[in-house]
């Protein structure tokens, strides 16, 4: 009897153990299931936040402002400036101020040049600040975040959990979290050292065949600091680590001029019936568009003026201009009294230098240093097109027929770009006289350089070549006396900043001195 009771008690204990084990297994399975749901939901939330943050980086280029006056040539096809092309605006302002610095270095500075350098810098800064405000506007960027995140539900959290930007009241009152990453790497603005006026330098980063201005590294000219963002060449917008983002936060950058950011961070919140999760992600923008340092709407001028100075027995009796074609001028009429009695009539055949077949031959009509002045022209044209060369300038001048027949010198020839694209890239450099109907409508033909003109070189004097003179004496001892002409020239350069389009003007001033005497000819 006792043995049977003992057997029943052991059997009952086994049933209890099995029941407890089963319950524990059920609990374990439930916990594992819940854990799997949470982990799966976490992955869903993180994937959604990653995609949403990346969407901000991609669509940040859509934040644009209208180009300010004078900077339409560095805007996009809609006339706007954004993250993609702001570096062009800063680049143009930099070149304008580099030209001001050049005038200071050469002693050709004027108040007008200084004022235009300031205006250019202020215009770039105004544009920069407006874009920067848009790139830090939480409400605007959260729209880009939510556009992507709300299409990626975290279903494993239970219910119809939607990922949205974490936008509590405190966050709404703050700027969007931004950073300036990859400092010291390339920007999307390439340049050539030959573009820069003497005494102005830039530190670049070599990538392939081009050199790019360093991103987020300040550079200076004319006492002003400039800074452009970093954008890696041929790189897509991509995610970065939170640690790298934090080390390069905009509020810790310490850079001048309030430069625009290139990286963004946002958190996403998903609330479900089973759980709620928060995740954050950081992404770098890249417009994948490169530009060249330039002042697109600008030109360089070459002009000629002619002057005749009339002398009788060493005394200047008249000063006149003459036309840009050969003509006979009767300036000295019945001049008296001559030391030996009688009246002197003198004439001169002037403008024969304009018999040249083209602008290049006219420029080189006299002997002298013609190379040094042209170097200034080439450098200024390189501010429009960095690939421009002395050989191309010579070719343009050889192709330009002379403008003749005017009695109102100087004649002015303009070297300017034309563009086949609305955003003024890939310039084609052309030349035309200032009255030509082929000049683009944007070009301010009458614009002049703001700097003071300065002689660059002189031309050798030529006697009786190519201009000549004749005289006749009435009532004197001789029918005529000694007479001759001396043609000489001065080549000067008047620099411009480019703010008003003119980058400078090469001016060739030639004077023909016409001499008459009553001394007998040998």
C-alpha positions in Angstrom: 0.0 0.0 0.0 2.8 2.4 0.8 4.7 1.5 -2.4 1.7 2.4 -4.6 1.2 5.8 -3.0 4.8 6.6 -3.5 4.5 5.7 -7.3 1.6 8.1 -7.7 3.4 11.0 -6.1 6.5 10.7 -8.4 4.2 10.5 -11.5 2.4 13.7 -10.4 5.7 15.5 -10.0 6.8 14.6 -13.5 3.6 16.2 -14.9 4.3 19.4 -13.0 7.8 19.6 -14.3 6.7 19.0 -17.9 4.1 21.8 -17.5 6.6 24.2 -16.1 9.1 23.4 -18.9 6.4 23.9 -21.6 5.4 27.2 -20.0 9.1 28.3 -20.0 9.4 27.3 -23.6 6.4 29.3 -24.5 7.7 32.3 -22.7 11.1 31.9 -24.3 9.5 31.6 -27.8 7.4 34.7 -27.0 10.4 36.7 -25.8 12.4 35.6 -28.9 9.5 36.6 -31.1 9.2 40.0 -29.5 13.0 40.4 -29.7 12.9 39.5 -33.4 10.0 42.0 -33.9 12.0 44.8 -32.2 15.2 44.0 -34.1 13.3 43.8 -37.3 11.5 47.0 -36.6 14.8 48.6 -35.6 16.2 47.7 -39.0 13.1 49.1 -40.8 13.4 52.3 -38.9 17.1 52.6 -39.5 16.8 51.9 -43.2 14.0 54.4 -43.5 16.0 57.1 -41.7 19.1 56.4 -43.8 17.1 56.7 -47.0 15.4 59.9 -45.7 18.7 61.5 -44.6 20.2 60.6 -48.0 17.2 62.3 -49.7 18.0 65.5 -47.8 21.5 65.4 -49.2 20.3 64.7 -52.7 17.6 67.4 -52.7 19.6 70.1 -50.9 20.6 71.4 -54.4 16.9 72.4 -54.9 17.3 75.2 -52.3 18.1 78.2 -54.5 17.8 82.0 -54.5 17.7 84.4 -57.4 21.1 85.7 -58.5 21.8 89.3 -57.4 22.4 92.1 -59.9 25.7 91.7 -61.7 25.9 87.9 -61.0 23.4 86.6 -63.5 26.3 85.2 -65.6 27.2 82.7 -62.8 23.6 81.6 -62.2 22.0 78.4 -63.4 19.6 78.3 -66.4 16.7 79.5 -64.3 18.8 82.5 -63.1 19.2 81.0 -59.6 22.1 80.2 -57.3 22.2 77.2 -55.0 24.5 74.7 -53.4 25.6 73.5 -56.8 26.9 76.8 -58.2 27.5 79.1 -55.3 31.2 78.6 -55.7 30.9 80.3 -59.1 29.5 83.4 -57.4 32.4 83.4 -54.8 34.8 82.8 -57.7 33.7 85.8 -59.7 33.8 88.0 -56.5 37.3 86.7 -55.8 38.6 87.5 -59.3 37.1 91.0 -59.1 38.9 91.6 -55.9 42.0 90.1 -57.2 42.0 92.7 -59.9 41.5 95.4 -57.3 44.5 93.9 -55.5 46.5 94.0 -58.7 45.7 97.8 -59.1 46.9 98.4 -55.6 50.1 96.5 -56.3 50.8 98.5 -59.5 49.7 101.9 -58.2 46.7 102.1 -60.5 44.0 101.9 -57.8 41.0 104.3 -57.8 38.1 104.8 -55.5 35.8 103.3 -58.2 37.8 100.1 -58.3 37.8 99.8 -54.5 34.0 100.4 -54.3 33.3 97.8 -57.0 35.5 95.2 -55.1 33.4 95.9 -52.0 30.1 95.6 -53.9 31.1 92.3 -55.5 32.1 90.8 -52.1 28.8 92.0 -50.5 26.8 90.6 -53.3 28.4 87.1 -53.0 28.0 87.2 -49.2 24.3 88.2 -49.5 23.7 85.2 -51.8 25.7 82.9 -49.6 23.7 83.9 -46.5 20.4 83.4 -48.2 21.3 79.9 -49.3 22.8 79.1 -46.0 19.5 80.0 -44.2 17.7 77.6 -46.5 20.1 74.8 -45.9 19.7 75.2 -42.1 15.9 75.6 -42.2 14.6 72.6 -40.2 11.0 72.9 -41.5 12.1 72.9 -45.1 14.7 70.1 -44.9 12.3 67.9 -42.8 9.9 68.0 -45.8 12.6 66.2 -47.8 13.1 63.8 -44.9 9.4 63.0 -44.5 8.8 62.7 -48.3 11.1 59.6 -48.2 10.6 58.3 -44.7 6.8 58.2 -44.7 6.9 55.8 -47.7 8.8 53.3 -45.6 6.6 51.9 -42.8 8.1 50.1 -39.8 5.4 47.3 -39.9 7.2 45.1 -37.4 6.6 47.6 -34.7 2.9 46.9 -35.0 0.1 48.8 -36.5 0.7 51.2 -39.4 3.9 52.7 -37.8 5.2 55.6 -40.0 8.7 57.0 -39.7 8.8 60.8 -39.4 11.4 63.4 -38.5 11.8 64.0 -34.8 10.4 67.5 -34.6 9.5 68.4 -31.1 8.9 72.1 -30.2 12.5 72.6 -29.0 13.9 71.2 -32.2 11.7 73.4 -34.3 13.3 76.5 -32.8 16.8 75.4 -33.8 18.8 75.2 -37.0 18.9 71.9 -38.8 22.0 69.9 -37.8 24.7 70.5 -40.5 28.4 70.0 -40.9 31.3 71.0 -43.2 33.1 67.7 -43.9 36.2 66.8 -46.0 37.9 70.1 -45.2 41.0 70.7 -47.4 39.8 68.5 -50.3 38.6 69.8 -53.6 35.7 72.1 -54.2 33.8 72.0 -57.5 35.6 75.1 -58.8 38.7 74.6 -60.9 41.2 77.3 -61.7 44.5 77.9 -63.4 47.3 79.9 -61.7 47.8 81.8 -65.0 44.3 83.3 -64.6 45.4 85.3 -61.5 47.0 88.7 -61.7 50.6 89.0 -60.6 50.9 88.9 -56.8 47.6 87.0 -56.2 47.8 83.2 -55.3 45.5 80.3 -54.7 46.2 77.0 -53.0 44.8 74.1 -55.1 44.1 70.4 -55.0 45.1 68.5 -58.1 42.5 66.0 -59.4 43.1 64.5 -62.8 44.1 67.2 -65.3 42.6 70.1 -63.2 43.4 72.0 -60.1 40.5 72.8 -57.7 40.2 75.5 -55.0 40.4 73.8 -51.6 37.0 73.4 -49.9 36.5 75.0 -46.5 40.0 76.5 -46.5 39.8 80.3 -46.4 41.7 82.2 -49.1 42.3 85.9 -49.2 42.8 88.9 -51.6 42.2 92.6 -51.3 41.9 92.2 -47.5 38.8 89.9 -47.9 38.5 86.2 -46.9 36.7 83.8 -49.2 35.6 80.2 -48.6 33.9 77.6 -50.8 32.4 74.2 -49.9 34.1 70.8 -50.5 32.6 68.5 -53.1 34.6 65.4 -54.1 35.0 64.9 -57.8 32.7 62.1 -59.3 31.2 61.2 -55.9 27.6 60.5 -55.2 25.7 61.8 -52.1 26.3 59.2 -49.4 25.9 58.4 -45.7 28.7 59.1 -43.2 29.2 58.1 -39.6 27.8 60.1 -36.7 31.3 60.5 -35.3 32.7 62.1 -38.5 29.7 64.4 -38.7 30.0 65.5 -35.1 33.7 66.4 -35.5 32.8 68.7 -38.4 29.7 70.3 -37.2 29.0 73.8 -38.7 28.8 75.4 -35.3 32.3 74.2 -34.5 33.8 75.1 -37.9 35.2 78.5 -37.0 35.3 79.5 -40.7 34.9 83.1 -41.9 32.0 84.3 -44.0 29.3 81.9 -42.9 30.1 79.2 -45.5 27.3 76.9 -46.6 27.3 73.3 -45.2 27.7 70.1 -47.3 26.4 67.5 -44.8 23.2 67.0 -42.9 21.9 65.0 -39.9 18.3 64.1 -38.8 16.6 61.7 -36.5 13.5 59.7 -37.3 10.8 58.5 -34.9 8.5 55.5 -35.4 5.7 54.7 -32.9 3.8 51.3 -33.2 1.4 49.4 -31.0 4.2 47.2 -29.9 7.1 49.6 -29.5 8.6 53.0 -30.5 12.1 53.5 -31.9 14.3 56.5 -32.8 17.2 56.4 -35.2 19.5 59.1 -36.8 21.6 59.3 -39.9 24.1 61.7 -41.5 24.6 62.3 -45.2 26.9 64.3 -47.5 25.6 66.3 -50.5 27.3 66.4 -53.8 25.9 68.2 -56.8 28.2 66.3 -59.1 28.8 69.5 -61.2 32.1 71.2 -61.7 32.8 74.8 -62.9 35.7 76.9 -63.8 36.8 80.1 -62.1 35.7 82.9 -64.4 33.9 86.2 -64.9 31.7 85.1 -67.8 30.1 88.4 -68.8 33.2 90.4 -69.3 35.6 91.6 -72.1 39.0 93.2 -72.8 39.4 96.1 -75.2 42.1 97.2 -77.6 42.0 100.7 -78.8 44.0 103.1 -81.0 44.2 106.9 -81.0 46.1 109.1 -83.4 47.4 112.6 -82.9 49.3 115.0 -85.1 51.5 117.7 -83.7 52.4 120.5 -86.2 55.7 122.5 -85.9 57.1 125.4 -87.8 60.8 126.2 -87.1 60.5 124.2 -83.8 57.4 126.0 -82.6 54.2 123.9 -82.1 51.5 125.6 -84.1 48.7 123.1 -83.9 47.6 119.7 -82.4 45.0 117.6 -84.2 43.8 114.0 -84.5 43.6 112.2 -87.7 41.5 109.4 -89.2 42.0 105.7 -89.2 42.8 105.6 -92.9 45.2 107.5 -95.2 44.3 111.1 -95.8 45.9 114.4 -96.8 45.7 117.1 -94.1 46.4 120.8 -94.9 46.9 122.2 -91.4 49.5 124.9 -91.8 48.2 127.7 -94.1 50.0 130.9 -95.0 52.0 130.7 -91.8 54.0 133.9 -91.3 56.3 135.6 -90.6 59.2 133.4 -91.6 62.7 134.6 -90.7 63.5 135.1 -94.3 60.2 136.5 -95.3 57.3 134.8 -97.2 54.5 132.5 -96.2 54.6 128.7 -95.5 51.9 126.2 -96.4 52.3 122.7 -95.1 50.4 119.5 -95.4 50.9 115.9 -94.3 49.7 112.5 -95.6 48.7 110.8 -92.3 47.0 107.5 -91.3 49.2 105.4 -93.5 49.7 103.0 -90.6 46.1 101.9 -91.2 47.0 100.4 -94.6 47.8 97.3 -92.5 45.7 94.3 -93.6 44.5 93.4 -90.1 44.6 94.4 -86.4 47.8 92.4 -85.7 49.7 94.2 -88.4 48.4 97.5 -87.2 49.5 96.7 -83.7 53.0 95.9 -84.9 53.3 98.7 -87.4 56.2 100.2 -85.4 59.2 98.5 -83.9 59.2 98.0 -80.1 58.2 95.8 -77.2 54.8 94.5 -78.2 54.9 91.3 -76.2 54.8 92.7 -72.7 51.5 94.6 -73.2 49.9 91.6 -74.7 50.7 89.5 -71.7 48.3 91.7 -69.7 45.6 91.1 -72.3 46.1 87.4 -72.2 45.9 87.2 -68.4 42.7 89.2 -68.4 41.1 87.1 -71.1 42.1 84.0 -69.1 39.8 85.3 -66.4 37.0 84.5 -68.9 38.6 81.4 -70.4 41.6 79.9 -68.5 42.7 78.0 -71.7 43.3 81.2 -73.7 46.8 81.7 -75.0 49.0 84.2 -76.7 48.8 82.2 -79.9 45.0 82.5 -79.8 45.2 86.2 -79.2 47.5 86.6 -82.2 45.1 84.5 -84.3 42.1 86.7 -83.3 44.0 89.9 -84.1 45.1 88.6 -87.5 41.5 87.7 -88.3 40.1 91.1 -87.4 39.9 93.5 -90.4 40.4 97.2 -89.6 37.6 99.6 -89.0 38.4 102.6 -91.3 36.8 105.7 -92.5 36.0 107.3 -89.2 37.1 110.8 -88.2 36.4 110.2 -84.5 39.2 108.0 -83.1 39.9 106.0 -81.1 38.7 102.8 -82.8 38.0 100.1 -80.2 38.1 96.4 -80.6 36.4 94.1 -78.0 37.6 90.6 -77.1 34.6 88.8 -75.5 33.0 85.4 -75.0 30.0 83.8 -76.6 28.2 80.9 -75.0 26.1 78.0 -76.4 24.6 77.2 -73.0 22.3 79.4 -70.8 24.6 78.9 -67.8 27.5 80.6 -69.5 30.0 77.7 -69.5 32.5 76.7 -72.3 33.2 80.1 -73.7 34.2 80.8 -77.2 36.4 83.9 -77.4 35.7 86.3 -80.3 36.8 89.7 -81.4 34.9 92.6 -83.1 35.1 96.3 -83.4 32.8 98.1 -80.9 30.2 99.1 -83.5 29.7 95.5 -84.8 26.3 94.1 -84.9 27.6 90.7 -83.9 28.4 91.7 -80.3 26.1 89.9 -77.7 23.3 92.0 -76.2 24.6 91.6 -72.7 27.9 93.3 -73.4 28.2 96.9 -72.2 30.2 98.3 -75.2 31.0 101.6 -73.6 32.2 100.2 -70.2 35.6 101.3 -69.2 38.2 99.9 -66.8 38.1 101.6 -63.4 41.9 101.7 -62.8 44.3 104.4 -63.8 46.0 103.9 -67.2 49.8 103.4 -67.2 52.3 103.1 -70.0 53.6 99.6 -70.4 56.0 100.1 -73.3 57.1 102.5 -76.0 57.5 102.1 -79.8 60.5 103.1 -81.7 60.2 106.3 -83.7 60.1 106.2 -87.5 61.1 109.1 -89.7 59.0 109.7 -92.8 57.6 106.2 -92.4 54.8 105.6 -93.0 53.5 109.2 -92.8 55.0 112.0 -94.9 54.6 115.8 -95.3 55.1 118.5 -98.0 55.6 122.2 -97.7 55.6 125.3 -100.0 57.0 128.7 -99.3 55.6 131.7 -101.1 57.7 135.0 -101.3 60.7 133.6 -99.5 64.2 132.9 -100.7 63.5 129.2 -101.1 60.4 127.4 -102.6 60.5 125.0 -99.6 62.6 124.1 -96.6 63.5 121.0 -94.7 60.4 119.0 -93.6 59.9 115.6 -92.1 57.6 113.5 -89.9 58.4 111.4 -86.8 55.9 108.7 -85.9 56.1 107.2 -82.4 53.8 105.3 -80.1 53.1 104.6 -76.4 51.3 101.4 -75.4 49.4 101.7 -72.1 47.0 99.5 -70.1 44.0 100.7 -68.1 43.0 97.8 -65.8 39.4 97.0 -65.0 37.9 94.9 -62.2 35.3 93.1 -64.3 32.5 94.2 -62.0 31.2 96.4 -64.8 32.3 93.9 -67.4 35.5 95.6 -68.6 38.6 93.7 -67.5 40.9 96.3 -69.0 41.9 98.1 -72.1 45.1 98.1 -74.1 45.5 101.5 -75.6 48.0 102.3 -78.4 48.5 106.0 -78.7 50.5 107.1 -81.8 51.6 110.6 -82.5 53.0 111.9 -85.8 55.1 115.0 -85.3 55.1 117.1 -88.5 58.0 119.5 -88.9 58.4 122.4 -91.3 61.2 124.8 -91.6 62.4 127.5 -94.0 65.9 126.1 -93.9 67.1 125.2 -97.4 67.1 121.5 -98.2 70.5 120.1 -98.9 
